[in-house]
Amino acid sequence: MRHTVFRRQMAEEFGRIRAEMLARDHVLSALGGRTVDDALEAGVNPREAWRAVCDAFDVPPERR
């Protein structure tokens, strides 16, 4: 998954503003206690970040 696809899926699921806020501010234990933005900057695969977000926010399987 590319970063652009990840950002698009975040925006579609949460709305652009909330997606940006979640990526910047919400710390996820599945990402090593980092925010999505920090994890992606550290080299975490966007698909792994997307799965962590989906798990944390109970995104239904059909939208994962």
N, C-alpha and C positions, 0 to 999 in steps of 0.2 A: 504494500500500500504506500502510495506517495503522500508526502506531507499535504499537498493540495487536496487530495481526496479525503484525507483525515479531517482537514479544516472544513471542507464542504459537508461531510457527514455530521460533524459537531454542530455546524450552523443549522442544518436541516433538522436535527434532533432537538436542539435546545434553543434555537433562535441565535442570530449572530451575536448580539450583545451578551447574552448569558453564556454562550459557548466561549467567547473570549474571556469572560470573567472566570469561568470554571477552569479553563486552561491556565490562566495566570495565577489564580489564588487558591484553588482547592488542592490540598495535599492528599495524595493517594498512597496508602501503604503498599499496594500492589506495584507501585512504581518506585519502591525504595524510600518512601517518605518524602517524595518530591512532587512538585506540581507537574502537570502535563508539559508545560513549556520547558521547565527545567529538565525533565526526563528526555524530551526530544532533543534539546540542546546537547545533552550528554551522550546522545547517540542511540537512545532507545528506539526501536522500530515503531513507526506510527501504528501498525496493526496491533502491537502489544499495548500501546497506549490506548487505542480505541477499545480493546477488550477490557482493560482496567476501568475505563470510564463506563462502559456498558454494565459491568458487574457492579460498580459502585452506585449507579443510578437506576438499576433494574430496567435497562432498555430491553424490550421484548426481543426474543430470538429472531423474529422476522425482520427486524430493523438493524441487526448487528452486522 
